[in-house]
Amino acid sequence: AQADLHIALRPGTDGALACAMMHVLFRDDLVDRAHLAAHTDAPDALEAHLKNRSPEWAAPITGLSVETITDLAHLYGRTDRAWIRFGFGFTRSRNGSAAMHAVSCLPVVTGKWVRDGGGGLYNMRDVYGWDKTMIEGLDVVDPSVRLLDQSRIGPVLTGDRSDLGDGPGVHALFIQNTNPMCVAPDLGLVHRGFAREDLFIAVQEQFMTDTAKQADVLLPATMFVEHDDIYHASAHSRFQIGRRIFEPFAECRSNHHVVCGLAKRLGAVHPGFDMSELELIEDLLARSGHPDLATVRREGGYDARPDADTLHQRNGYPTADRKFRFRPDWKSLGDADGRMPE
C-alpha cells in the first residue's frame, strides 16, 4: 500500500520476471562485467541462457506488459544503490527455491551487492552462526530414522505412500509451537487426517487453537515471560536473552521442561536433557563463538553483524571458491531425506 510503484505479477512467476529483467540488463549493457568475471562461476553461460528469456517471453507468463518488465529492469539497472527485500511468500509455491535463486542473481549481475546501500535481504539468521549441537542433539542423530516433512502433514496422516515411504503410518503426534489445522498446506487432507479415530494427538499450547481442540491430551505452555530463552532477529543482526519474569501459572510448563520430562520417562539419554534453559543458552553461546551469558545480559544483547565488506560480498560470496553460483550443483548440497527427485 505504501509502494511508489506496485507491479502485481501472477503468483509463482517471480522467477520468470527475474529472468526477463536480466535479459534486458545484459542486452542494454546494464551489468557489471568486471564483477561477473571476478566473482561468478558462469557469466557467459548465464547470458546465453537468458537470450530467449525476453520480456516478450515473460509477459504472458507473468501477466505483465512488455513495457512494464522493460521499464522495471531499466529502473533497477540504472539505480546505483538498488536494494531488494526478498519476500517470504514467493518461495512458498512450486519451484519457489528456483525463483529465489533467479531473483538473487539480480544484484549479482549488476554488482549491486558491493555498493553501500545496495544488495538485498532475505533473512539474517546465518549471521549468528549458531551451533545447536547440544540443544538439538545433533551429535546423536541416527540417519536411519525416517524423517517426515511437516509441510506434508496432510498426505502423511492420510497414508500417502510417496510421503510415508516404506515405513508404517503415523498413529501419534506431539505438537508444539505450531497450528497445522490452520497453516499447513492442503487443509482438506490435514483436517481429514486429524479426524482419524486411530490417531493419538498430544498438543502443548498457550491458546485453544484449532489444533489444540483436536488434542486427546492438551498440555498448557508457558508464555515468554514465564521461561528463560534466547531470541534472535530475522531482519537485523542482534540477539538477546529473555529471562523469566514470573513463575509459570498453575500447571504451565516450558517446551524444554516437557521434552526433558518425556526423555526421562522414555529412557533417552543426552546431556542436554539434564541442563536448564540457561545452561543450554550458555553452551550455545560458547559453541557459536559469542560472548558469554553474563556479558550479553549486561550489554542488553549482542550485535553479531559482520563487517561491511563481508555483508556486501566484497571479498567474494560464501562458497568454497568465493564465486556466486549461477549454475549451482544442487546435488552437492545433499538430500535431506533420500526422496528428492533427480
C-alpha positions in Angstrom: 0.0 0.0 0.0 3.0 2.3 0.5 4.8 1.5 -2.7 5.5 4.2 -5.3 5.2 1.6 -8.0 3.2 -1.6 -7.4 3.7 -4.4 -10.0 1.2 -7.2 -9.5 2.5 -10.2 -11.3 0.8 -13.6 -11.3 1.7 -15.7 -8.2 4.5 -18.1 -8.8 6.0 -16.2 -11.7 8.7 -14.3 -9.9 11.5 -16.4 -11.5 10.3 -15.6 -15.0 10.2 -11.9 -14.2 13.7 -12.0 -12.8 15.0 -13.8 -16.0 13.4 -11.3 -18.3 14.8 -8.5 -16.3 18.3 -10.0 -16.5 17.8 -10.4 -20.3 17.2 -6.7 -20.5 20.1 -5.9 -18.2 22.5 -7.9 -20.4 21.0 -6.6 -23.7 21.2 -3.0 -22.7 24.7 -3.2 -21.1 23.5 -2.6 -17.5 25.5 -5.4 -16.0 28.8 -5.1 -14.1 31.1 -7.3 -16.2 34.1 -6.8 -14.0 32.2 -8.1 -11.0 30.8 -11.0 -13.1 34.3 -12.0 -14.3 35.8 -11.9 -10.8 33.1 -13.2 -8.6 30.8 -15.6 -10.5 31.1 -19.1 -11.9 29.4 -18.9 -15.4 28.5 -15.4 -16.5 28.8 -16.2 -20.2 26.6 -19.3 -19.8 24.0 -17.2 -17.9 23.9 -14.6 -20.7 23.4 -17.3 -23.3 20.7 -18.9 -21.2 18.8 -15.7 -21.0 18.9 -14.9 -24.7 15.4 -16.2 -25.2 14.0 -15.1 -21.8 12.9 -11.8 -23.1 10.1 -9.5 -21.8 8.1 -10.8 -24.8 8.6 -14.4 -23.4 7.8 -13.4 -19.8 4.8 -11.2 -20.5 2.2 -14.0 -21.0 3.7 -15.9 -18.0 3.7 -13.1 -15.5 0.6 -11.2 -16.8 2.7 -8.0 -17.1 3.2 -6.0 -20.2 6.5 -6.0 -22.1 6.9 -2.3 -21.4 6.4 -2.8 -17.6 9.0 -5.5 -17.5 11.5 -3.5 -19.6 10.9 -0.3 -17.5 11.4 -2.2 -14.3 14.7 -3.7 -15.5 15.9 -0.2 -16.6 14.8 1.3 -13.2 16.7 -1.4 -11.3 19.8 -1.4 -13.5 20.2 2.4 -13.5 19.7 2.8 -9.8 23.2 2.6 -8.3 22.2 1.5 -4.8 19.2 -0.7 -5.6 18.3 -3.0 -2.8 15.8 -5.9 -2.9 13.8 -7.2 0.1 13.4 -10.9 -0.8 9.9 -11.7 0.4 8.9 -15.0 2.1 5.8 -15.5 0.1 7.1 -16.2 -3.4 9.3 -19.1 -2.2 6.3 -20.9 -0.9 5.0 -22.1 -4.2 6.1 -24.7 -6.7 9.7 -24.1 -7.7 10.0 -21.4 -5.1 13.7 -22.2 -4.4 14.5 -21.8 -8.1 12.6 -18.5 -8.2 14.6 -17.2 -5.2 17.8 -18.2 -6.9 16.8 -16.3 -10.0 15.8 -13.1 -8.1 19.1 -13.3 -6.0 21.0 -13.2 -9.3 19.8 -9.6 -10.0 22.2 -7.8 -7.5 25.0 -10.1 -8.7 24.8 -9.4 -12.4 24.6 -5.7 -11.7 27.2 -5.6 -9.0 24.7 -4.0 -6.5 26.0 -6.2 -3.7 29.3 -4.3 -3.3 27.7 -0.9 -3.1 26.8 0.7 0.3 23.0 0.6 0.5 22.8 -1.9 -2.3 22.2 -5.7 -2.4 19.3 -7.3 -0.7 18.0 -9.2 2.3 16.0 -12.4 2.8 16.8 -13.4 6.4 19.7 -12.5 8.8 19.7 -15.9 10.5 23.0 -17.1 9.0 25.0 -14.2 10.6 24.6 -15.8 14.1 26.4 -19.0 13.2 24.5 -21.0 15.8 26.0 -24.3 16.7 22.9 -26.2 18.0 24.7 -29.5 18.7 23.6 -29.6 22.4 20.2 -28.0 22.0 19.1 -30.3 19.1 21.2 -33.3 20.0 23.0 -33.2 16.6 25.8 -35.4 18.0 23.5 -38.4 18.4 21.3 -38.1 15.3 20.5 -41.6 13.8 20.4 -41.2 10.0 18.4 -44.4 9.7 15.4 -42.9 11.5 12.7 -41.8 9.0 12.1 -38.1 8.5 8.7 -36.9 7.5 8.1 -33.4 6.0 5.8 -31.4 8.3 4.6 -29.3 5.4 3.2 -32.6 4.0 1.3 -33.5 7.2 -2.0 -33.9 5.3 -0.7 -36.6 2.9 1.3 -38.2 5.8 -1.8 -38.5 8.0 -3.9 -39.8 5.2 -1.5 -42.6 4.2 0.2 -41.2 1.1 3.0 -43.7 0.3 5.0 -41.1 -1.6 5.4 -39.3 1.8 5.4 -42.3 4.2 7.9 -44.3 2.1 8.2 -47.9 3.2 7.5 -47.2 6.9 4.3 -47.6 8.8 1.6 -45.0 9.0 1.6 -42.3 11.7 -0.6 -43.1 14.7 0.6 -40.5 17.3 1.5 -36.8 17.1 3.1 -34.5 19.7 2.8 -30.9 18.6 4.5 -27.8 20.0 4.8 -24.2 18.5 2.6 -24.7 15.5 -1.1 -24.8 14.4 -1.2 -27.2 11.4 -5.0 -27.3 11.4 -4.8 -23.7 10.1 -1.5 -23.2 8.5 -0.4 -26.4 6.8 -0.9 -26.9 3.0 -3.9 -28.8 1.7 -6.1 -28.2 4.7 -8.7 -30.6 3.4 -6.3 -33.5 3.8 -5.0 -32.1 7.1 -8.5 -32.0 8.6 -9.2 -35.5 7.3 -6.0 -36.8 8.8 -6.6 -35.2 12.2 -10.1 -36.6 12.3 -8.9 -40.2 12.3 -10.2 -42.3 15.2 -6.9 -44.2 15.4 -4.7 -41.1 15.7 -3.5 -40.1 19.2 -2.8 -36.3 19.4 -0.9 -34.5 22.2 -0.6 -30.7 22.0 1.3 -28.3 24.1 -0.1 -24.8 23.5 -0.7 -21.4 25.1 -4.1 -20.9 23.4 -7.0 -23.0 22.4 -6.1 -23.2 18.7 -7.9 -25.3 16.1 -5.1 -27.9 16.5 -5.4 -27.8 20.3 -9.1 -28.6 20.0 -8.2 -31.8 18.3 -5.9 -33.0 21.2 -6.5 -36.1 23.2 -4.1 -34.7 25.7 -3.6 -30.9 26.0 -0.7 -29.5 27.9 -0.6 -25.8 28.9 2.6 -24.0 27.7 4.3 -21.1 29.4 4.3 -17.6 27.9 7.7 -15.9 27.1 7.6 -14.1 30.5 7.4 -17.4 32.3 10.6 -19.1 30.9 14.2 -18.3 30.0 15.1 -18.1 26.3 17.3 -16.6 23.7 15.8 -14.5 20.8 17.4 -13.6 17.5 16.0 -11.5 14.7 15.1 -12.1 11.1 15.8 -8.6 9.7 18.7 -7.3 11.8 21.7 -8.9 13.5 21.1 -8.5 17.2 20.1 -11.2 19.7 19.2 -11.0 23.3 18.4 -13.1 26.4 14.9 -13.1 27.7 14.8 -14.0 31.4 11.8 -15.4 33.2 9.8 -12.7 35.0 7.0 -14.7 36.6 6.7 -18.2 37.9 4.7 -20.4 35.4 1.0 -20.2 36.0 -0.7 -23.3 37.5 0.5 -26.3 35.5 2.0 -24.4 32.6 5.4 -25.8 31.6 8.1 -24.7 29.1 8.8 -26.7 25.9 12.2 -27.7 27.3 10.7 -28.9 30.6 8.2 -31.1 28.8 10.7 -32.5 26.3 13.1 -33.4 29.2 10.3 -35.0 31.1 9.4 -37.1 28.1 13.0 -38.1 27.6 13.4 -39.2 31.2 10.3 -41.4 31.0 11.3 -42.9 27.7 14.8 -43.6 28.8 16.5 -41.2 26.4 20.0 -40.2 27.5 21.7 -37.0 26.4 23.5 -34.2 28.4 21.0 -31.6 27.1 18.1 -33.3 28.9 19.9 -32.6 32.2 20.5 -28.9 31.5 18.4 -25.9 32.3 17.4 -23.5 29.6 20.1 -21.0 30.8 22.7 -23.8 30.8 21.8 -24.6 27.2 22.0 -21.0 26.2 25.4 -20.7 27.8 26.5 -23.8 25.8 25.1 -22.4 22.6 26.9 -19.1 23.0 30.2 -20.8 23.7 29.9 -23.2 20.8 28.9 -20.4 18.4 31.8 -18.1 19.4 29.7 -15.3 21.0 30.2 -13.6 24.4 29.0 -15.5 27.5 25.6 -15.2 29.0 26.6 -12.6 31.7 28.1 -10.3 29.1 25.2 -10.5 26.7 22.8 -9.8 29.6 24.9 -6.9 30.9 25.1 -5.3 27.5 21.4 -5.8 26.8 22.0 -8.1 23.9 24.7 -8.6 21.3 25.1 -7.5 17.7 26.5 -10.3 15.5 26.7 -8.1 12.5 29.7 -8.9 10.2 31.9 -6.2 8.8 30.7 -4.2 5.8 33.0 -6.0 3.3 31.5 -9.4 4.3 27.9 -8.1 4.2 28.5 -6.6 0.8 30.3 -9.7 -0.6 33.3 -7.5 -1.5 35.7 -10.4 -0.7 33.6 -12.8 -2.7 30.5 -14.9 -2.0 30.2 -17.6 0.8 31.2 -20.5 -1.4 34.3 -22.6 -1.4 35.9 -20.6 -4.3 34.2 -17.4 -3.3 32.2 -17.3 -6.5 28.4 -16.9 -6.8 26.8 -19.9 -8.5 24.7 -19.1 -11.5 24.9 -22.8 -12.3 24.7 -24.5 -8.9 25.3 -28.2 -8.3 22.2 -28.8 -6.3 23.2 -32.5 -5.8 26.3 -31.4 -3.9 24.1 -29.9 -1.2 22.8 -33.4 -0.3 19.4 -34.9 0.1 17.7 -34.3 3.5 15.6 -37.5 3.5 16.6 -39.5 0.4 13.5 -38.7 -1.6 14.3 -35.6 -3.5 13.9 -36.0 -7.3 17.0 -36.1 -9.5 
